[in-house]
Amino acid sequence: MRNVLIAIGNSGEPALAGEAERLLDDPSPLVRGAAVWALRRLAGDRARTLAASRLPAESDPTVVEEWSAALT
């Protein structure tokens, strides 16, 4: 799933942002982090909006790093 999210993020197709957003709650931190990354690339404004509510609840340091990058 991580590799699919990397492809989605590299696609440049904003229509795929919803697929990335759908995986933000995946149990795997590797998948969640890739989903945040892909969402940032395709829909930066949406990622920034979601970061405000999701960042405080995230416990994995790698995913926290991706959410933090969305805020910059």
PDB file of N, H, CA, C and O in Angstrom:
ATOM      1  N   MET A   1       0.820  -1.173   0.000  1.00  0.00           N
ATOM      2  CA  MET A   1       0.000   0.000   0.000  1.00  0.00           C
ATOM      3  C   MET A   1       0.878   1.255   0.000  1.00  0.00           C
ATOM      4  O   MET A   1       0.544   2.250  -0.643  1.00  0.00           O
ATOM      5  N   ARG A   2       1.980   1.204   0.710  1.00  0.00           N
ATOM      6  H   ARG A   2       2.252   0.396   1.233  1.00  0.00           H
ATOM      7  CA  ARG A   2       2.892   2.348   0.733  1.00  0.00           C
ATOM      8  C   ARG A   2       3.335   2.704  -0.676  1.00  0.00           C
ATOM      9  O   ARG A   2       3.336   3.878  -1.047  1.00  0.00           O
ATOM     10  N   ASN A   3       3.710   1.708  -1.462  1.00  0.00           N
ATOM     11  H   ASN A   3       3.709   0.754  -1.161  1.00  0.00           H
ATOM     12  CA  ASN A   3       4.179   1.968  -2.822  1.00  0.00           C
ATOM     13  C   ASN A   3       3.077   2.565  -3.690  1.00  0.00           C
ATOM     14  O   ASN A   3       3.345   3.421  -4.533  1.00  0.00           O
ATOM     15  N   VAL A   4       1.853   2.121  -3.490  1.00  0.00           N
ATOM     16  H   VAL A   4       1.635   1.426  -2.805  1.00  0.00           H
ATOM     17  CA  VAL A   4       0.725   2.683  -4.228  1.00  0.00           C
ATOM     18  C   VAL A   4       0.563   4.157  -3.861  1.00  0.00           C
ATOM     19  O   VAL A   4       0.323   4.994  -4.731  1.00  0.00           O
ATOM     20  N   LEU A   5       0.693   4.467  -2.591  1.00  0.00           N
ATOM     21  H   LEU A   5       0.888   3.787  -1.884  1.00  0.00           H
ATOM     22  CA  LEU A   5       0.574   5.859  -2.153  1.00  0.00           C
ATOM     23  C   LEU A   5       1.704   6.725  -2.708  1.00  0.00           C
ATOM     24  O   LEU A   5       1.488   7.895  -3.026  1.00  0.00           O
ATOM     25  N   ILE A   6       2.881   6.171  -2.825  1.00  0.00           N
ATOM     26  H   ILE A   6       3.057   5.221  -2.567  1.00  0.00           H
ATOM     27  CA  ILE A   6       3.992   6.913  -3.432  1.00  0.00           C
ATOM     28  C   ILE A   6       3.649   7.213  -4.889  1.00  0.00           C
ATOM     29  O   ILE A   6       3.862   8.329  -5.365  1.00  0.00           O
ATOM     30  N   ALA A   7       3.116   6.215  -5.595  1.00  0.00           N
ATOM     31  H   ALA A   7       2.942   5.310  -5.209  1.00  0.00           H
ATOM     32  CA  ALA A   7       2.719   6.429  -6.990  1.00  0.00           C
ATOM     33  C   ALA A   7       1.604   7.470  -7.090  1.00  0.00           C
ATOM     34  O   ALA A   7       1.618   8.315  -7.985  1.00  0.00           O
ATOM     35  N   ILE A   8       0.647   7.409  -6.177  1.00  0.00           N
ATOM     36  H   ILE A   8       0.636   6.723  -5.450  1.00  0.00           H
ATOM     37  CA  ILE A   8      -0.441   8.391  -6.164  1.00  0.00           C
ATOM     38  C   ILE A   8       0.136   9.793  -5.952  1.00  0.00           C
ATOM     39  O   ILE A   8      -0.229  10.727  -6.666  1.00  0.00           O
ATOM     40  N   GLY A   9       1.019   9.941  -4.991  1.00  0.00           N
ATOM     41  H   GLY A   9       1.315   9.182  -4.411  1.00  0.00           H
ATOM     42  CA  GLY A   9       1.610  11.244  -4.714  1.00  0.00           C
ATOM     43  C   GLY A   9       2.440  11.778  -5.862  1.00  0.00           C
ATOM     44  O   GLY A   9       2.490  12.988  -6.083  1.00  0.00           O
ATOM     45  N   ASN A  10       3.087  10.895  -6.589  1.00  0.00           N
ATOM     46  H   ASN A  10       3.046   9.912  -6.410  1.00  0.00           H
ATOM     47  CA  ASN A  10       3.906  11.306  -7.723  1.00  0.00           C
ATOM     48  C   ASN A  10       3.100  11.507  -8.999  1.00  0.00           C
ATOM     49  O   ASN A  10       3.625  12.021  -9.987  1.00  0.00           O
ATOM     50  N   SER A  11       1.848  11.112  -8.991  1.00  0.00           N
ATOM     51  H   SER A  11       1.422  10.694  -8.188  1.00  0.00           H
ATOM     52  CA  SER A  11       1.033  11.159 -10.212  1.00  0.00           C
ATOM     53  C   SER A  11       0.695  12.580 -10.653  1.00  0.00           C
ATOM     54  O   SER A  11       0.507  12.830 -11.843  1.00  0.00           O
ATOM     55  N   GLY A  12       0.618  13.507  -9.709  1.00  0.00           N
ATOM     56  H   GLY A  12       0.771  13.304  -8.742  1.00  0.00           H
ATOM     57  CA  GLY A  12       0.200  14.861 -10.049  1.00  0.00           C
ATOM     58  C   GLY A  12      -1.293  14.973 -10.320  1.00  0.00           C
ATOM     59  O   GLY A  12      -1.753  15.994 -10.830  1.00  0.00           O
ATOM     60  N   GLU A  13      -2.049  13.944  -9.988  1.00  0.00           N
ATOM     61  H   GLU A  13      -1.675  13.114  -9.573  1.00  0.00           H
ATOM     62  CA  GLU A  13      -3.498  13.911 -10.225  1.00  0.00           C
ATOM     63  C   GLU A  13      -4.254  14.241  -8.939  1.00  0.00           C
ATOM     64  O   GLU A  13      -4.433  13.359  -8.100  1.00  0.00           O
ATOM     65  N   PRO A  14      -4.696  15.471  -8.762  1.00  0.00           N
ATOM     66  CA  PRO A  14      -5.414  15.843  -7.539  1.00  0.00           C
ATOM     67  C   PRO A  14      -6.658  14.988  -7.287  1.00  0.00           C
ATOM     68  O   PRO A  14      -7.100  14.870  -6.144  1.00  0.00           O
ATOM     69  N   ALA A  15      -7.218  14.401  -8.322  1.00  0.00           N
ATOM     70  H   ALA A  15      -6.859  14.498  -9.251  1.00  0.00           H
ATOM     71  CA  ALA A  15      -8.399  13.553  -8.147  1.00  0.00           C
ATOM     72  C   ALA A  15      -8.094  12.322  -7.299  1.00  0.00           C
ATOM     73  O   ALA A  15      -9.013  11.706  -6.758  1.00  0.00           O
ATOM     74  N   LEU A  16      -6.822  11.956  -7.174  1.00  0.00           N
ATOM     75  H   LEU A  16      -6.076  12.456  -7.613  1.00  0.00           H
ATOM     76  CA  LEU A  16      -6.443  10.790  -6.374  1.00  0.00           C
ATOM     77  C   LEU A  16      -6.225  11.127  -4.893  1.00  0.00           C
ATOM     78  O   LEU A  16      -5.970  10.231  -4.089  1.00  0.00           O
ATOM     79  N   ALA A  17      -6.323  12.388  -4.536  1.00  0.00           N
ATOM     80  H   ALA A  17      -6.531  13.116  -5.189  1.00  0.00           H
ATOM     81  CA  ALA A  17      -6.098  12.798  -3.150  1.00  0.00           C
ATOM     82  C   ALA A  17      -7.061  12.091  -2.195  1.00  0.00           C
ATOM     83  O   ALA A  17      -6.689  11.778  -1.064  1.00  0.00           O
ATOM     84  N   GLY A  18      -8.267  11.843  -2.631  1.00  0.00           N
ATOM     85  H   GLY A  18      -8.569  12.097  -3.550  1.00  0.00           H
ATOM     86  CA  GLY A  18      -9.244  11.154  -1.794  1.00  0.00           C
ATOM     87  C   GLY A  18      -8.803   9.748  -1.418  1.00  0.00           C
ATOM     88  O   GLY A  18      -9.092   9.274  -0.319  1.00  0.00           O
ATOM     89  N   GLU A  19      -8.107   9.085  -2.323  1.00  0.00           N
ATOM     90  H   GLU A  19      -7.872   9.470  -3.216  1.00  0.00           H
ATOM     91  CA  GLU A  19      -7.590   7.743  -2.015  1.00  0.00           C
ATOM     92  C   GLU A  19      -6.531   7.819  -0.922  1.00  0.00           C
ATOM     93  O   GLU A  19      -6.482   6.967  -0.035  1.00  0.00           O
ATOM     94  N   ALA A  20      -5.699   8.823  -0.991  1.00  0.00           N
ATOM     95  H   ALA A  20      -5.738   9.514  -1.712  1.00  0.00           H
ATOM     96  CA  ALA A  20      -4.697   9.008   0.065  1.00  0.00           C
ATOM     97  C   ALA A  20      -5.378   9.340   1.386  1.00  0.00           C
ATOM     98  O   ALA A  20      -5.014   8.801   2.431  1.00  0.00           O
ATOM     99  N   GLU A  21      -6.354  10.218   1.335  1.00  0.00           N
ATOM    100  H   GLU A  21      -6.649  10.656   0.486  1.00  0.00           H
ATOM    101  CA  GLU A  21      -7.054  10.616   2.561  1.00  0.00           C
ATOM    102  C   GLU A  21      -7.758   9.426   3.208  1.00  0.00           C
ATOM    103  O   GLU A  21      -7.831   9.334   4.433  1.00  0.00           O
ATOM    104  N   ARG A  22      -8.260   8.542   2.404  1.00  0.00           N
ATOM    105  H   ARG A  22      -8.201   8.617   1.409  1.00  0.00           H
ATOM    106  CA  ARG A  22      -8.961   7.356   2.906  1.00  0.00           C
ATOM    107  C   ARG A  22      -8.036   6.484   3.767  1.00  0.00           C
ATOM    108  O   ARG A  22      -8.508   5.758   4.642  1.00  0.00           O
ATOM    109  N   LEU A  23      -6.740   6.554   3.526  1.00  0.00           N
ATOM    110  H   LEU A  23      -6.357   7.144   2.815  1.00  0.00           H
ATOM    111  CA  LEU A  23      -5.797   5.690   4.239  1.00  0.00           C
ATOM    112  C   LEU A  23      -5.105   6.381   5.420  1.00  0.00           C
ATOM    113  O   LEU A  23      -4.169   5.828   5.998  1.00  0.00           O
ATOM    114  N   LEU A  24      -5.553   7.564   5.772  1.00  0.00           N
ATOM    115  H   LEU A  24      -6.313   8.012   5.302  1.00  0.00           H
ATOM    116  CA  LEU A  24      -4.946   8.280   6.897  1.00  0.00           C
ATOM    117  C   LEU A  24      -5.164   7.576   8.237  1.00  0.00           C
ATOM    118  O   LEU A  24      -4.437   7.831   9.197  1.00  0.00           O
ATOM    119  N   ASP A  25      -6.152   6.698   8.303  1.00  0.00           N
ATOM    120  H   ASP A  25      -6.742   6.491   7.522  1.00  0.00           H
ATOM    121  CA  ASP A  25      -6.439   5.978   9.543  1.00  0.00           C
ATOM    122  C   ASP A  25      -5.969   4.530   9.501  1.00  0.00           C
ATOM    123  O   ASP A  25      -6.355   3.730  10.353  1.00  0.00           O
ATOM    124  N   ASP A  26      -5.146   4.186   8.526  1.00  0.00           N
ATOM    125  H   ASP A  26      -4.832   4.836   7.834  1.00  0.00           H
ATOM    126  CA  ASP A  26      -4.653   2.810   8.419  1.00  0.00           C
ATOM    127  C   ASP A  26      -3.912   2.427   9.702  1.00  0.00           C
ATOM    128  O   ASP A  26      -3.242   3.265  10.305  1.00  0.00           O
ATOM    129  N   PRO A  27      -4.031   1.180  10.114  1.00  0.00           N
ATOM    130  CA  PRO A  27      -3.327   0.770  11.344  1.00  0.00           C
ATOM    131  C   PRO A  27      -1.799   0.840  11.229  1.00  0.00           C
ATOM    132  O   PRO A  27      -1.110   0.970  12.241  1.00  0.00           O
ATOM    133  N   SER A  28      -1.276   0.756  10.021  1.00  0.00           N
ATOM    134  H   SER A  28      -1.837   0.650   9.199  1.00  0.00           H
ATOM    135  CA  SER A  28       0.172   0.769   9.834  1.00  0.00           C
ATOM    136  C   SER A  28       0.706   2.203   9.756  1.00  0.00           C
ATOM    137  O   SER A  28       0.247   2.986   8.924  1.00  0.00           O
ATOM    138  N   PRO A  29       1.670   2.553  10.615  1.00  0.00           N
ATOM    139  CA  PRO A  29       2.261   3.883  10.536  1.00  0.00           C
ATOM    140  C   PRO A  29       2.947   4.134   9.188  1.00  0.00           C
ATOM    141  O   PRO A  29       2.975   5.267   8.706  1.00  0.00           O
ATOM    142  N   LEU A  30       3.494   3.091   8.587  1.00  0.00           N
ATOM    143  H   LEU A  30       3.472   2.171   8.978  1.00  0.00           H
ATOM    144  CA  LEU A  30       4.144   3.232   7.291  1.00  0.00           C
ATOM    145  C   LEU A  30       3.136   3.691   6.235  1.00  0.00           C
ATOM    146  O   LEU A  30       3.443   4.550   5.408  1.00  0.00           O
ATOM    147  N   VAL A  31       1.959   3.126   6.269  1.00  0.00           N
ATOM    148  H   VAL A  31       1.710   2.429   6.941  1.00  0.00           H
ATOM    149  CA  VAL A  31       0.905   3.506   5.328  1.00  0.00           C
ATOM    150  C   VAL A  31       0.366   4.896   5.669  1.00  0.00           C
ATOM    151  O   VAL A  31       0.162   5.713   4.771  1.00  0.00           O
ATOM    152  N   ARG A  32       0.135   5.172   6.946  1.00  0.00           N
ATOM    153  H   ARG A  32       0.301   4.509   7.676  1.00  0.00           H
ATOM    154  CA  ARG A  32      -0.365   6.502   7.343  1.00  0.00           C
ATOM    155  C   ARG A  32       0.596   7.600   6.907  1.00  0.00           C
ATOM    156  O   ARG A  32       0.177   8.625   6.370  1.00  0.00           O
ATOM    157  N   GLY A  33       1.874   7.382   7.139  1.00  0.00           N
ATOM    158  H   GLY A  33       2.214   6.549   7.576  1.00  0.00           H
ATOM    159  CA  GLY A  33       2.866   8.381   6.755  1.00  0.00           C
ATOM    160  C   GLY A  33       2.892   8.617   5.252  1.00  0.00           C
ATOM    161  O   GLY A  33       2.981   9.758   4.800  1.00  0.00           O
ATOM    162  N   ALA A  34       2.815   7.545   4.481  1.00  0.00           N
ATOM    163  H   ALA A  34       2.743   6.618   4.848  1.00  0.00           H
ATOM    164  CA  ALA A  34       2.795   7.681   3.023  1.00  0.00           C
ATOM    165  C   ALA A  34       1.515   8.361   2.558  1.00  0.00           C
ATOM    166  O   ALA A  34       1.525   9.107   1.579  1.00  0.00           O
ATOM    167  N   ALA A  35       0.421   8.106   3.255  1.00  0.00           N
ATOM    168  H   ALA A  35       0.413   7.500   4.050  1.00  0.00           H
ATOM    169  CA  ALA A  35      -0.850   8.752   2.906  1.00  0.00           C
ATOM    170  C   ALA A  35      -0.769  10.258   3.146  1.00  0.00           C
ATOM    171  O   ALA A  35      -1.246  11.044   2.326  1.00  0.00           O
ATOM    172  N   VAL A  36      -0.175  10.658   4.250  1.00  0.00           N
ATOM    173  H   VAL A  36       0.212  10.020   4.916  1.00  0.00           H
ATOM    174  CA  VAL A  36      -0.008  12.085   4.532  1.00  0.00           C
ATOM    175  C   VAL A  36       0.882  12.714   3.468  1.00  0.00           C
ATOM    176  O   VAL A  36       0.571  13.785   2.947  1.00  0.00           O
ATOM    177  N   TRP A  37       1.976  12.058   3.149  1.00  0.00           N
ATOM    178  H   TRP A  37       2.229  11.188   3.572  1.00  0.00           H
ATOM    179  CA  TRP A  37       2.903  12.558   2.131  1.00  0.00           C
ATOM    180  C   TRP A  37       2.191  12.749   0.799  1.00  0.00           C
ATOM    181  O   TRP A  37       2.312  13.802   0.173  1.00  0.00           O
ATOM    182  N   ALA A  38       1.448  11.734   0.365  1.00  0.00           N
ATOM    183  H   ALA A  38       1.350  10.879   0.874  1.00  0.00           H
ATOM    184  CA  ALA A  38       0.737  11.812  -0.917  1.00  0.00           C
ATOM    185  C   ALA A  38      -0.311  12.924  -0.885  1.00  0.00           C
ATOM    186  O   ALA A  38      -0.450  13.681  -1.846  1.00  0.00           O
ATOM    187  N   LEU A  39      -1.037  13.017   0.209  1.00  0.00           N
ATOM    188  H   LEU A  39      -0.924  12.402   0.989  1.00  0.00           H
ATOM    189  CA  LEU A  39      -2.058  14.056   0.330  1.00  0.00           C
ATOM    190  C   LEU A  39      -1.422  15.445   0.264  1.00  0.00           C
ATOM    191  O   LEU A  39      -1.963  16.348  -0.375  1.00  0.00           O
ATOM    192  N   ARG A  40      -0.287  15.615   0.916  1.00  0.00           N
ATOM    193  H   ARG A  40       0.153  14.882   1.435  1.00  0.00           H
ATOM    194  CA  ARG A  40       0.422  16.902   0.864  1.00  0.00           C
ATOM    195  C   ARG A  40       0.785  17.283  -0.559  1.00  0.00           C
ATOM    196  O   ARG A  40       0.666  18.444  -0.949  1.00  0.00           O
ATOM    197  N   ARG A  41       1.222  16.310  -1.328  1.00  0.00           N
ATOM    198  H   ARG A  41       1.318  15.367  -1.011  1.00  0.00           H
ATOM    199  CA  ARG A  41       1.644  16.587  -2.707  1.00  0.00           C
ATOM    200  C   ARG A  41       0.472  16.920  -3.622  1.00  0.00           C
ATOM    201  O   ARG A  41       0.609  17.718  -4.550  1.00  0.00           O
ATOM    202  N   LEU A  42      -0.671  16.314  -3.361  1.00  0.00           N
ATOM    203  H   LEU A  42      -0.782  15.666  -2.607  1.00  0.00           H
ATOM    204  CA  LEU A  42      -1.813  16.481  -4.263  1.00  0.00           C
ATOM    205  C   LEU A  42      -2.821  17.523  -3.794  1.00  0.00           C
ATOM    206  O   LEU A  42      -3.505  18.140  -4.611  1.00  0.00           O
ATOM    207  N   ALA A  43      -2.912  17.717  -2.503  1.00  0.00           N
ATOM    208  H   ALA A  43      -2.356  17.216  -1.840  1.00  0.00           H
ATOM    209  CA  ALA A  43      -3.920  18.636  -1.944  1.00  0.00           C
ATOM    210  C   ALA A  43      -3.358  19.263  -0.673  1.00  0.00           C
ATOM    211  O   ALA A  43      -3.813  18.980   0.435  1.00  0.00           O
ATOM    212  N   GLY A  44      -2.364  20.117  -0.860  1.00  0.00           N
ATOM    213  H   GLY A  44      -1.995  20.347  -1.761  1.00  0.00           H
ATOM    214  CA  GLY A  44      -1.672  20.713   0.278  1.00  0.00           C
ATOM    215  C   GLY A  44      -2.585  21.457   1.237  1.00  0.00           C
ATOM    216  O   GLY A  44      -2.406  21.377   2.453  1.00  0.00           O
ATOM    217  N   ASP A  45      -3.553  22.173   0.708  1.00  0.00           N
ATOM    218  H   ASP A  45      -3.699  22.238  -0.279  1.00  0.00           H
ATOM    219  CA  ASP A  45      -4.482  22.906   1.587  1.00  0.00           C
ATOM    220  C   ASP A  45      -5.286  21.944   2.453  1.00  0.00           C
ATOM    221  O   ASP A  45      -5.481  22.184   3.645  1.00  0.00           O
ATOM    222  N   ARG A  46      -5.747  20.861   1.853  1.00  0.00           N
ATOM    223  H   ARG A  46      -5.589  20.666   0.885  1.00  0.00           H
ATOM    224  CA  ARG A  46      -6.521  19.862   2.603  1.00  0.00           C
ATOM    225  C   ARG A  46      -5.635  19.214   3.669  1.00  0.00           C
ATOM    226  O   ARG A  46      -6.081  18.999   4.797  1.00  0.00           O
ATOM    227  N   ALA A  47      -4.392  18.906   3.321  1.00  0.00           N
ATOM    228  H   ALA A  47      -4.031  19.081   2.406  1.00  0.00           H
ATOM    229  CA  ALA A  47      -3.460  18.315   4.286  1.00  0.00           C
ATOM    230  C   ALA A  47      -3.229  19.258   5.457  1.00  0.00           C
ATOM    231  O   ALA A  47      -3.207  18.822   6.608  1.00  0.00           O
ATOM    232  N   ARG A  48      -3.057  20.553   5.173  1.00  0.00           N
ATOM    233  H   ARG A  48      -3.076  20.906   4.238  1.00  0.00           H
ATOM    234  CA  ARG A  48      -2.869  21.531   6.258  1.00  0.00           C
ATOM    235  C   ARG A  48      -4.087  21.582   7.168  1.00  0.00           C
ATOM    236  O   ARG A  48      -3.953  21.643   8.390  1.00  0.00           O
ATOM    237  N   THR A  49      -5.263  21.556   6.579  1.00  0.00           N
ATOM    238  H   THR A  49      -5.372  21.507   5.586  1.00  0.00           H
ATOM    239  CA  THR A  49      -6.491  21.575   7.372  1.00  0.00           C
ATOM    240  C   THR A  49      -6.576  20.354   8.280  1.00  0.00           C
ATOM    241  O   THR A  49      -6.890  20.475   9.464  1.00  0.00           O
ATOM    242  N   LEU A  50      -6.299  19.188   7.726  1.00  0.00           N
ATOM    243  H   LEU A  50      -6.044  19.089   6.764  1.00  0.00           H
ATOM    244  CA  LEU A  50      -6.383  17.950   8.515  1.00  0.00           C
ATOM    245  C   LEU A  50      -5.280  17.862   9.567  1.00  0.00           C
ATOM    246  O   LEU A  50      -5.481  17.276  10.630  1.00  0.00           O
ATOM    247  N   ALA A  51      -4.123  18.439   9.275  1.00  0.00           N
ATOM    248  H   ALA A  51      -3.959  18.915   8.411  1.00  0.00           H
ATOM    249  CA  ALA A  51      -2.997  18.356  10.215  1.00  0.00           C
ATOM    250  C   ALA A  51      -3.349  18.945  11.570  1.00  0.00           C
ATOM    251  O   ALA A  51      -2.918  18.433  12.603  1.00  0.00           O
ATOM    252  N   ALA A  52      -4.123  20.008  11.570  1.00  0.00           N
ATOM    253  H   ALA A  52      -4.473  20.423  10.730  1.00  0.00           H
ATOM    254  CA  ALA A  52      -4.475  20.661  12.832  1.00  0.00           C
ATOM    255  C   ALA A  52      -5.180  19.717  13.798  1.00  0.00           C
ATOM    256  O   ALA A  52      -4.954  19.779  15.006  1.00  0.00           O
ATOM    257  N   SER A  53      -6.032  18.843  13.271  1.00  0.00           N
ATOM    258  H   SER A  53      -6.215  18.792  12.289  1.00  0.00           H
ATOM    259  CA  SER A  53      -6.764  17.933  14.150  1.00  0.00           C
ATOM    260  C   SER A  53      -6.072  16.582  14.316  1.00  0.00           C
ATOM    261  O   SER A  53      -6.231  15.932  15.349  1.00  0.00           O
ATOM    262  N   ARG A  54      -5.317  16.157  13.327  1.00  0.00           N
ATOM    263  H   ARG A  54      -5.187  16.685  12.487  1.00  0.00           H
ATOM    264  CA  ARG A  54      -4.716  14.823  13.376  1.00  0.00           C
ATOM    265  C   ARG A  54      -3.349  14.775  14.034  1.00  0.00           C
ATOM    266  O   ARG A  54      -2.982  13.763  14.632  1.00  0.00           O
ATOM    267  N   LEU A  55      -2.605  15.842  13.931  1.00  0.00           N
ATOM    268  H   LEU A  55      -2.904  16.664  13.445  1.00  0.00           H
ATOM    269  CA  LEU A  55      -1.255  15.855  14.503  1.00  0.00           C
ATOM    270  C   LEU A  55      -1.245  15.582  16.003  1.00  0.00           C
ATOM    271  O   LEU A  55      -0.443  14.763  16.452  1.00  0.00           O
ATOM    272  N   PRO A  56      -2.098  16.229  16.803  1.00  0.00           N
ATOM    273  CA  PRO A  56      -2.059  15.964  18.248  1.00  0.00           C
ATOM    274  C   PRO A  56      -2.405  14.515  18.628  1.00  0.00           C
ATOM    275  O   PRO A  56      -1.973  14.033  19.675  1.00  0.00           O
ATOM    276  N   ALA A  57      -3.170  13.832  17.794  1.00  0.00           N
ATOM    277  H   ALA A  57      -3.521  14.224  16.943  1.00  0.00           H
ATOM    278  CA  ALA A  57      -3.600  12.474  18.118  1.00  0.00           C
ATOM    279  C   ALA A  57      -2.624  11.404  17.610  1.00  0.00           C
ATOM    280  O   ALA A  57      -2.757  10.232  17.963  1.00  0.00           O
ATOM    281  N   GLU A  58      -1.658  11.792  16.796  1.00  0.00           N
ATOM    282  H   GLU A  58      -1.550  12.744  16.509  1.00  0.00           H
ATOM    283  CA  GLU A  58      -0.739  10.813  16.207  1.00  0.00           C
ATOM    284  C   GLU A  58       0.392  10.488  17.169  1.00  0.00           C
ATOM    285  O   GLU A  58       0.984  11.387  17.767  1.00  0.00           O
ATOM    286  N   SER A  59       0.695   9.195  17.320  1.00  0.00           N
ATOM    287  H   SER A  59       0.215   8.465  16.834  1.00  0.00           H
ATOM    288  CA  SER A  59       1.745   8.781  18.249  1.00  0.00           C
ATOM    289  C   SER A  59       3.032   8.351  17.554  1.00  0.00           C
ATOM    290  O   SER A  59       4.091   8.346  18.182  1.00  0.00           O
ATOM    291  N   ASP A  60       2.968   7.996  16.297  1.00  0.00           N
ATOM    292  H   ASP A  60       2.108   7.999  15.787  1.00  0.00           H
ATOM    293  CA  ASP A  60       4.166   7.524  15.600  1.00  0.00           C
ATOM    294  C   ASP A  60       5.020   8.720  15.163  1.00  0.00           C
ATOM    295  O   ASP A  60       4.513   9.630  14.507  1.00  0.00           O
ATOM    296  N   PRO A  61       6.301   8.726  15.516  1.00  0.00           N
ATOM    297  CA  PRO A  61       7.155   9.879  15.215  1.00  0.00           C
ATOM    298  C   PRO A  61       7.303  10.158  13.709  1.00  0.00           C
ATOM    299  O   PRO A  61       7.405  11.315  13.303  1.00  0.00           O
ATOM    300  N   THR A  62       7.315   9.122  12.900  1.00  0.00           N
ATOM    301  H   THR A  62       7.232   8.182  13.230  1.00  0.00           H
ATOM    302  CA  THR A  62       7.455   9.324  11.459  1.00  0.00           C
ATOM    303  C   THR A  62       6.216   9.993  10.878  1.00  0.00           C
ATOM    304  O   THR A  62       6.322  10.870  10.021  1.00  0.00           O
ATOM    305  N   VAL A  63       5.047   9.579  11.342  1.00  0.00           N
ATOM    306  H   VAL A  63       4.960   8.866  12.037  1.00  0.00           H
ATOM    307  CA  VAL A  63       3.801  10.172  10.858  1.00  0.00           C
ATOM    308  C   VAL A  63       3.667  11.599  11.388  1.00  0.00           C
ATOM    309  O   VAL A  63       3.185  12.484  10.681  1.00  0.00           O
ATOM    310  N   VAL A  64       4.092  11.819  12.625  1.00  0.00           N
ATOM    311  H   VAL A  64       4.484  11.101  13.199  1.00  0.00           H
ATOM    312  CA  VAL A  64       4.099  13.176  13.190  1.00  0.00           C
ATOM    313  C   VAL A  64       4.965  14.084  12.316  1.00  0.00           C
ATOM    314  O   VAL A  64       4.602  15.229  12.047  1.00  0.00           O
ATOM    315  N   GLU A  65       6.091  13.572  11.883  1.00  0.00           N
ATOM    316  H   GLU A  65       6.385  12.641  12.101  1.00  0.00           H
ATOM    317  CA  GLU A  65       6.985  14.343  11.019  1.00  0.00           C
ATOM    318  C   GLU A  65       6.293  14.725   9.703  1.00  0.00           C
ATOM    319  O   GLU A  65       6.434  15.853   9.229  1.00  0.00           O
ATOM    320  N   GLU A  66       5.550  13.785   9.121  1.00  0.00           N
ATOM    321  H   GLU A  66       5.436  12.869   9.506  1.00  0.00           H
ATOM    322  CA  GLU A  66       4.826  14.080   7.872  1.00  0.00           C
ATOM    323  C   GLU A  66       3.736  15.123   8.107  1.00  0.00           C
ATOM    324  O   GLU A  66       3.574  16.044   7.305  1.00  0.00           O
ATOM    325  N   TRP A  67       2.995  14.984   9.192  1.00  0.00           N
ATOM    326  H   TRP A  67       3.126  14.236   9.843  1.00  0.00           H
ATOM    327  CA  TRP A  67       1.953  15.988   9.492  1.00  0.00           C
ATOM    328  C   TRP A  67       2.575  17.350   9.743  1.00  0.00           C
ATOM    329  O   TRP A  67       2.041  18.368   9.305  1.00  0.00           O
ATOM    330  N   SER A  68       3.698  17.376  10.445  1.00  0.00           N
ATOM    331  H   SER A  68       4.132  16.548  10.801  1.00  0.00           H
ATOM    332  CA  SER A  68       4.377  18.643  10.722  1.00  0.00           C
ATOM    333  C   SER A  68       4.825  19.306   9.421  1.00  0.00           C
ATOM    334  O   SER A  68       4.745  20.527   9.284  1.00  0.00           O
ATOM    335  N   ALA A  69       5.292  18.507   8.473  1.00  0.00           N
ATOM    336  H   ALA A  69       5.356  17.515   8.585  1.00  0.00           H
ATOM    337  CA  ALA A  69       5.714  19.041   7.178  1.00  0.00           C
ATOM    338  C   ALA A  69       4.518  19.633   6.435  1.00  0.00           C
ATOM    339  O   ALA A  69       4.679  20.572   5.656  1.00  0.00           O
ATOM    340  N   ALA A  70       3.335  19.098   6.666  1.00  0.00           N
ATOM    341  H   ALA A  70       3.204  18.335   7.299  1.00  0.00           H
ATOM    342  CA  ALA A  70       2.132  19.621   6.011  1.00  0.00           C
ATOM    343  C   ALA A  70       1.814  21.033   6.482  1.00  0.00           C
ATOM    344  O   ALA A  70       1.161  21.795   5.769  1.00  0.00           O
ATOM    345  N   LEU A  71       2.271  21.381   7.668  1.00  0.00           N
ATOM    346  H   LEU A  71       2.802  20.762   8.246  1.00  0.00           H
ATOM    347  CA  LEU A  71       1.972  22.695   8.227  1.00  0.00           C
ATOM    348  C   LEU A  71       2.934  23.776   7.744  1.00  0.00           C
ATOM    349  O   LEU A  71       2.709  24.962   7.984  1.00  0.00           O
ATOM    350  N   THR A  72       3.993  23.375   7.071  1.00  0.00           N
ATOM    351  H   THR A  72       4.176  22.411   6.875  1.00  0.00           H
ATOM    352  CA  THR A  72       4.980  24.371   6.610  1.00  0.00           C
ATOM    353  C   THR A  72       4.718  24.820   5.199  1.00  0.00           C
ATOM    354  O   THR A  72       5.455  25.650   4.668  1.00  0.00           O
TER     355      THR A  72
END
